Amino acid sequence: MRAVLLENAELTHRLDEANAELRSLRASARATARHKASPPEGENRIVFASNEEWVRHEITMAWMRRFSPEDRLSQPLAGFIIGPEFGASVRALPCHLQAKVWRCAVDVATGRWRTCPALAAHPLRATAAAHAPDVVRAADGARCMRVSVEAHTPAARRMHFWLMTDGTVEFSRVVPHDNATA
């Protein structure tokens, strides 16, 4: 019996050491990932003239990373407009959420939002009532649409965009789930 207790104590000690090493390795991996995510000081950085230029660049790069050259022929980026609040609403997000926004923006700009159930695309309603009318911009008849950037998380982000009568998309802003204003 004593031998079993000693062996159990030894195994418990080794497990504790392995768990401590695992925590250390995970912390080191997170630090390395953070370091790789931002270029070192002094390295060339792109300076954008405006939020619109930055947003167009990020959407285009996300599209190019996501699709092969062949697939880009069948999934082209349609013409899109960057609304005045969109860039600032994305800049306010942490980097990991910005990456999700760019992937979602690619889905919207390529028209995939129409057929991708995970995006949960639907018109923004004027009120929370089930039969409330869609939010429509009086100036041009554009309908405000809403797609999921994230799911199953508190205050999950949603992307709002205006769908013009000719099918053109205008990115409006990224908001928490409970924000229902256009």
Residue frames as qw, qx, qy, qz and C-alpha x, y, z in Angstrom:
[[0.000, 0.885, 0.466, 0.000, 0.00, 0.00, 0.00],
 [0.328, -0.773, 0.099, 0.534, 2.83, 2.36, 0.94],
 [0.415, -0.103, 0.588, 0.687, 4.45, 1.81, -2.49],
 [0.186, 0.645, 0.649, 0.358, 1.20, 2.75, -4.23],
 [0.173, -0.930, -0.250, 0.206, 0.91, 5.96, -2.17],
 [0.409, -0.569, 0.325, 0.635, 4.53, 6.90, -2.97],
 [0.354, 0.183, 0.675, 0.621, 4.01, 6.23, -6.65],
 [0.055, 0.818, 0.555, 0.142, 0.79, 8.28, -6.59],
 [0.273, -0.867, -0.032, 0.416, 2.63, 11.18, -4.91],
 [0.415, -0.309, 0.512, 0.685, 5.44, 10.98, -7.48],
 [0.261, 0.448, 0.699, 0.493, 2.96, 10.95, -10.39],
 [0.070, -0.911, -0.398, 0.084, 1.05, 13.89, -8.89],
 [0.353, -0.711, 0.192, 0.577, 4.31, 15.84, -8.57],
 [0.369, -0.047, 0.638, 0.674, 5.27, 15.07, -12.19],
 [0.153, 0.688, 0.653, 0.275, 1.78, 16.09, -13.39],
 [0.177, -0.914, -0.190, 0.312, 2.06, 19.41, -11.53],
 [0.370, -0.500, 0.411, 0.667, 5.46, 20.04, -13.13],
 [0.314, 0.259, 0.726, 0.555, 4.11, 19.18, -16.60],
 [0.041, 0.844, 0.531, 0.062, 1.13, 21.52, -16.11],
 [0.262, -0.830, 0.041, 0.491, 3.45, 24.34, -14.99],
 [0.365, -0.237, 0.585, 0.684, 5.63, 23.78, -18.07],
 [0.234, 0.538, 0.722, 0.367, 2.53, 23.75, -20.30],
 [0.063, -0.924, -0.324, 0.195, 1.36, 27.09, -18.83],
 [0.330, -0.659, 0.298, 0.607, 4.80, 28.55, -19.42],
 [0.352, 0.050, 0.711, 0.606, 4.88, 27.30, -23.02],
 [0.148, 0.740, 0.633, 0.173, 1.40, 28.70, -23.71],
 [0.159, -0.907, -0.098, 0.378, 2.39, 32.11, -22.29],
 [0.361, -0.435, 0.507, 0.651, 5.51, 32.07, -24.43],
 [0.312, 0.342, 0.752, 0.469, 3.49, 31.14, -27.53],
 [0.052, 0.885, 0.460, -0.050, 1.02, 33.99, -26.87],
 [0.247, -0.803, 0.155, 0.520, 3.90, 36.45, -26.48],
 [0.372, -0.150, 0.667, 0.628, 5.47, 35.21, -29.71],
 [0.241, 0.599, 0.708, 0.287, 2.14, 35.51, -31.55],
 [0.054, -0.935, -0.240, 0.255, 1.68, 39.08, -30.29],
 [0.334, -0.608, 0.385, 0.609, 5.21, 39.93, -31.37],
 [0.338, 0.096, 0.747, 0.565, 4.65, 38.50, -34.86],
 [0.184, 0.754, 0.631, 0.019, 1.31, 40.31, -35.21],
 [0.052, 0.987, 0.035, -0.145, 2.92, 43.74, -35.11],
 [0.726, 0.520, -0.159, 0.422, 6.00, 44.68, -37.12],
 [0.639, -0.369, -0.222, 0.637, 9.11, 45.60, -35.13],
 [0.043, -0.914, -0.063, 0.398, 9.82, 49.26, -34.55],
 [0.127, -0.629, 0.500, 0.581, 11.55, 50.86, -37.50],
 [0.380, 0.149, 0.843, 0.350, 10.20, 48.31, -39.98],
 [0.142, -0.076, -0.418, -0.894, 8.30, 49.68, -42.96],
 [0.215, 0.460, 0.759, -0.407, 4.67, 50.34, -42.13],
 [0.132, 0.500, 0.589, 0.621, 1.96, 51.38, -44.51],
 [0.028, 0.363, 0.340, -0.867, 0.65, 54.85, -43.83],
 [0.187, 0.562, 0.752, 0.289, -2.85, 55.32, -45.19],
 [0.038, 0.242, 0.116, 0.963, -4.22, 58.65, -46.33],
 [0.544, -0.231, 0.038, -0.806, -7.68, 57.90, -44.91],
 [0.572, -0.066, 0.733, -0.363, -9.80, 55.29, -43.17],
 [0.805, 0.464, 0.083, -0.361, -11.36, 54.53, -46.55],
 [0.488, 0.633, -0.599, -0.047, -7.98, 53.71, -48.09],
 [0.182, -0.370, 0.856, -0.312, -7.13, 51.51, -45.09],
 [0.709, 0.143, 0.531, -0.441, -10.48, 49.66, -45.24],
 [0.767, 0.553, -0.172, -0.277, -10.18, 49.03, -49.00],
 [0.270, 0.586, -0.759, 0.090, -6.66, 47.70, -48.51],
 [0.352, -0.226, 0.823, -0.384, -7.69, 45.36, -45.67],
 [0.789, 0.295, 0.336, -0.421, -10.73, 44.01, -47.52],
 [0.669, 0.617, -0.375, -0.176, -8.68, 43.42, -50.66],
 [0.109, 0.510, -0.832, 0.190, -5.92, 41.66, -48.72],
 [0.559, -0.056, 0.705, -0.433, -8.45, 39.48, -46.87],
 [0.810, 0.452, 0.070, -0.367, -10.03, 38.55, -50.20],
 [0.527, 0.628, -0.571, -0.040, -6.65, 37.66, -51.70],
 [0.141, -0.386, 0.858, -0.308, -5.68, 35.57, -48.66],
 [0.656, 0.081, 0.567, -0.493, -9.01, 33.77, -48.65],
 [0.828, 0.474, 0.230, -0.190, -9.32, 32.84, -52.32],
 [0.636, -0.124, 0.519, 0.557, -6.86, 31.33, -54.78],
 [0.053, 0.341, -0.361, -0.866, -6.32, 33.21, -58.06],
 [0.141, -0.196, -0.854, -0.460, -8.72, 30.79, -59.76],
 [0.167, -0.592, -0.757, 0.219, -11.39, 31.21, -57.07],
 [0.060, -0.500, -0.132, 0.854, -11.06, 34.99, -57.22],
 [0.106, -0.002, -0.607, -0.788, -12.40, 34.78, -60.78],
 [0.349, -0.440, -0.770, -0.303, -15.63, 33.19, -59.54],
 [0.417, -0.722, -0.473, 0.286, -15.76, 35.23, -56.29],
 [0.366, 0.431, 0.015, 0.825, -14.87, 38.77, -57.42],
 [0.146, -0.444, -0.437, 0.768, -15.06, 41.73, -55.09],
 [0.178, 0.765, 0.533, 0.315, -18.02, 43.76, -56.27],
 [0.137, 0.509, -0.080, 0.846, -17.93, 47.52, -56.14],
 [0.479, -0.636, -0.567, 0.211, -18.53, 48.74, -52.62],
 [0.003, 0.780, -0.054, 0.624, -18.69, 52.03, -50.76],
 [0.489, -0.156, -0.614, 0.600, -17.13, 52.77, -47.40],
 [0.265, -0.855, -0.373, -0.245, -19.51, 54.73, -45.19],
 [0.091, 0.776, -0.285, 0.555, -18.14, 57.57, -43.06],
 [0.597, -0.601, 0.372, -0.380, -18.35, 55.65, -39.74],
 [0.982, 0.072, -0.169, -0.042, -17.15, 52.25, -40.90],
 [0.607, 0.452, -0.462, 0.463, -13.37, 52.67, -40.59],
 [0.164, -0.526, 0.475, -0.686, -13.57, 54.23, -37.12],
 [0.842, -0.271, 0.141, -0.445, -15.91, 51.49, -35.89],
 [0.947, 0.154, -0.245, 0.139, -13.40, 48.84, -37.01],
 [0.373, 0.553, -0.463, 0.584, -10.33, 50.68, -35.67],
 [0.466, -0.545, 0.337, -0.610, -11.96, 50.69, -32.22],
 [0.972, -0.137, -0.037, -0.187, -11.90, 46.87, -32.16],
 [0.543, -0.561, 0.598, 0.183, -9.02, 44.66, -31.02],
 [0.154, 0.492, -0.715, -0.472, -6.93, 43.08, -33.80],
 [0.179, 0.061, 0.981, 0.050, -8.52, 39.62, -33.55],
 [0.376, 0.620, 0.587, -0.360, -11.98, 41.13, -34.10],
 [0.254, 0.701, -0.278, -0.606, -10.72, 43.30, -36.95],
 [0.029, -0.250, 0.900, 0.357, -9.59, 40.12, -38.73],
 [0.260, 0.399, 0.870, -0.128, -13.13, 38.72, -38.35],
 [0.302, 0.739, 0.197, -0.569, -14.57, 41.97, -39.72],
 [0.155, 0.553, -0.577, -0.581, -12.39, 41.74, -42.84],
 [0.108, 0.040, 0.975, 0.190, -13.47, 38.13, -43.48],
 [0.258, 0.602, 0.680, -0.330, -17.10, 39.15, -43.02],
 [0.216, 0.725, -0.098, -0.646, -16.61, 42.18, -45.31],
 [0.023, 0.288, -0.820, -0.493, -15.26, 39.85, -48.00],
 [0.176, 0.346, 0.921, -0.026, -18.43, 37.75, -47.68],
 [0.243, 0.750, 0.380, -0.485, -20.52, 40.88, -48.09],
 [0.129, 0.689, -0.351, -0.621, -18.46, 42.34, -50.95],
 [0.010, 0.183, -0.894, -0.409, -18.49, 39.07, -52.90],
 [0.633, -0.085, -0.279, -0.717, -22.22, 38.53, -52.36],
 [0.428, 0.007, -0.895, 0.122, -21.68, 35.36, -50.26],
 [0.195, -0.011, 0.569, -0.799, -23.75, 36.92, -47.48],
 [0.651, 0.070, -0.178, -0.735, -26.85, 35.94, -49.46],
 [0.854, 0.064, -0.468, -0.218, -26.12, 32.19, -49.24],
 [0.419, 0.236, -0.734, 0.481, -24.02, 31.75, -46.10],
 [0.588, -0.624, -0.465, -0.222, -26.28, 30.75, -43.17],
 [0.643, -0.292, -0.379, 0.598, -23.51, 31.39, -40.60],
 [0.181, 0.185, -0.010, 0.966, -23.71, 35.12, -41.32],
 [0.030, -0.596, -0.731, 0.331, -27.38, 35.19, -40.27],
 [0.076, 0.049, 0.242, 0.966, -28.03, 38.03, -42.72],
 [0.008, -0.690, -0.723, 0.008, -31.26, 39.93, -42.23],
 [0.081, 0.689, 0.155, 0.703, -32.63, 43.44, -42.61],
 [0.156, -0.069, -0.539, 0.825, -32.30, 45.78, -39.67],
 [0.157, -0.673, -0.701, -0.176, -35.78, 46.47, -38.29],
 [0.045, -0.657, -0.010, -0.752, -37.08, 49.89, -37.28],
 [0.535, -0.538, 0.370, -0.536, -38.06, 48.47, -33.86],
 [0.147, -0.282, 0.937, -0.145, -37.70, 45.19, -31.96],
 [0.725, 0.220, 0.376, -0.533, -41.25, 44.15, -32.92],
 [0.608, 0.016, 0.759, 0.232, -41.42, 41.03, -35.08],
 [0.473, 0.628, 0.559, 0.264, -43.35, 42.72, -37.88],
 [0.116, -0.818, 0.032, 0.563, -41.56, 46.07, -37.74],
 [0.664, 0.748, 0.010, 0.012, -40.62, 47.53, -41.12],
 [0.797, 0.064, 0.022, 0.600, -37.06, 47.32, -42.42],
 [0.208, -0.770, 0.039, 0.602, -34.83, 50.37, -41.97],
 [0.594, 0.531, 0.398, 0.456, -34.73, 52.10, -45.35],
 [0.301, -0.360, 0.021, 0.883, -32.74, 55.24, -46.09],
 [0.351, 0.773, 0.410, -0.334, -35.13, 57.89, -47.40],
 [0.037, 0.739, -0.340, -0.581, -32.54, 59.61, -49.59],
 [0.277, 0.444, -0.723, -0.451, -31.91, 56.67, -51.91],
 [0.885, -0.024, -0.134, -0.445, -34.10, 53.73, -50.84],
 [0.425, 0.369, -0.802, 0.200, -31.12, 51.68, -49.57],
 [0.832, -0.443, -0.215, -0.254, -32.05, 48.94, -47.08],
 [0.157, -0.677, 0.653, -0.302, -29.93, 48.46, -43.96],
 [0.904, 0.004, -0.421, -0.072, -28.74, 44.87, -43.63],
 [0.446, -0.684, 0.511, -0.267, -27.10, 43.18, -40.66],
 [0.859, 0.201, -0.470, 0.022, -24.70, 40.21, -40.64],
 [0.793, -0.601, 0.080, 0.059, -22.91, 38.36, -37.84],
 [0.308, 0.746, -0.558, 0.194, -19.22, 39.02, -37.38],
 [0.086, 0.244, -0.898, 0.356, -19.15, 36.78, -34.28],
 [0.711, -0.331, -0.397, -0.477, -21.54, 34.40, -32.60],
 [0.829, -0.368, -0.412, 0.084, -22.06, 32.79, -29.21],
 [0.499, -0.027, -0.340, 0.797, -20.28, 35.53, -27.28],
 [0.104, -0.774, -0.450, 0.434, -21.57, 38.40, -25.14],
 [0.126, 0.833, -0.052, -0.537, -22.07, 41.59, -27.18],
 [0.659, 0.123, 0.593, 0.446, -21.24, 39.68, -30.37],
 [0.003, 0.476, -0.227, -0.850, -20.38, 42.10, -33.16],
 [0.552, 0.596, 0.583, 0.016, -22.65, 42.72, -36.11],
 [0.243, -0.141, 0.374, 0.884, -21.81, 44.47, -39.35],
 [0.384, 0.720, 0.436, -0.380, -24.36, 46.86, -40.75],
 [0.237, -0.136, 0.527, 0.805, -24.33, 47.71, -44.42],
 [0.487, 0.524, 0.165, -0.679, -26.65, 49.49, -46.79],
 [0.465, 0.182, 0.785, 0.367, -27.87, 47.48, -49.76],
 [0.187, 0.383, -0.167, -0.889, -28.51, 49.95, -52.57],
 [0.739, 0.412, 0.284, -0.452, -31.33, 49.44, -55.03],
 [0.629, 0.627, -0.415, -0.198, -28.74, 48.57, -57.74],
 [0.968, -0.079, -0.209, 0.116, -27.11, 45.90, -55.51],
 [0.386, 0.559, -0.425, 0.598, -24.10, 48.00, -54.51],
 [0.683, -0.528, -0.441, 0.245, -23.06, 47.64, -50.86],
 [0.064, 0.748, -0.260, 0.607, -22.14, 50.52, -48.55],
 [0.603, -0.186, -0.646, 0.429, -20.39, 49.39, -45.37],
 [0.297, -0.830, -0.175, -0.439, -21.97, 51.33, -42.50],
 [0.161, -0.660, 0.575, -0.456, -20.37, 50.25, -39.21],
 [0.597, -0.056, -0.790, 0.132, -19.65, 47.40, -36.82],
 [0.417, -0.507, 0.218, -0.722, -21.67, 47.39, -33.61],
 [0.175, -0.105, 0.910, -0.361, -22.42, 45.14, -30.61],
 [0.062, -0.309, -0.919, -0.236, -25.37, 42.79, -31.09],
 [0.052, -0.661, -0.661, 0.352, -27.79, 44.87, -29.03],
 [0.013, 0.487, -0.102, -0.867, -27.15, 48.04, -31.01],
 [0.435, 0.479, 0.749, 0.142, -30.03, 48.18, -33.46],
 [0.194, 0.856, 0.077, -0.473, -29.49, 51.61, -34.97],
 [0.762, 0.555, 0.176, 0.285, -28.50, 52.12, -38.58]]
